Amino acid sequence: NAGVTQTPKFQVLKTGQSMTLQCAQDMNHNSMYWYRQDPGMGLRLIYYSASEGTTDKGEVPNGYNVSRLNKREFSLRLESAAPSQTSVYFCASSGGGASGMADTQYFGPGTRLTVL
Amino acid sequence: RKEVEQDPGPFNVPEGATVAFNCTYSNSASQSFFWYRQDCRKEPKLLMSVYSSGNEDGRFTAQLNRASQYISLLIRDSKLSDSATYLCVVGANFGNEKLTFGTGTRLTIIP
């Protein structure tokens, strides 16, 4: 049981290049999330998907797009990378929560992205 | 005011000691509370959920004070393996699955 997987683990981009970060979960979870983590800032939500076919903006969505390809996969795309997007990116998933309460989120190992 | 605030530390504590962290949250309507642990250059992992009545898991005790809007984590008989960053996490309003993460408290256990 792999849990949440992310590819790639590391990436270096030049300003203006594009790339897609891939995430997949095998826990049959309904909800998936993309976060970025920067020193002193904590984890900040970029986008999330409460169910297959739906996506919503989080706290810091500018410069990113997402696709919930199916229940398992949730990808994050940087169309034109900027140095300010240098960060560690985590994907997470959760079951959906009982009675509307937030459920435990399970994280992937992260992607370390550097934009030069 | 940040939604979730934690003392960033670092806390340097001798092995075997007891250490406590507090965390405050600003949204009085928050419904879910967690402590996550994050090792250096790794992903966050759930340490324990925090229930209104308080809960214990081995050497770890978590407490919630809704009136004062703070959450605490107590670690007894600390081990070298407890060295990590501890993230206070709060669930949004009822019906919303989003979590808000504190910036974390860094703990180092000294032999």
Interface residues (C-beta under 8 A of the other chain):
Chain A: S31 Y35 G40 M41 G42 L43 R44 L45 Y48 A50 G58 F90 S94 G96 G97 G100 M101 A102 D103 T104 Q105 Y106 F107 G108 P109 G110
Chain B: V4 P8 Q31 S32 F34 K42 E43 P44 K45 L46 S49 L87 G91 A92 F94 G95 N96 E97 K98 L99 F101 G102 T103 G104
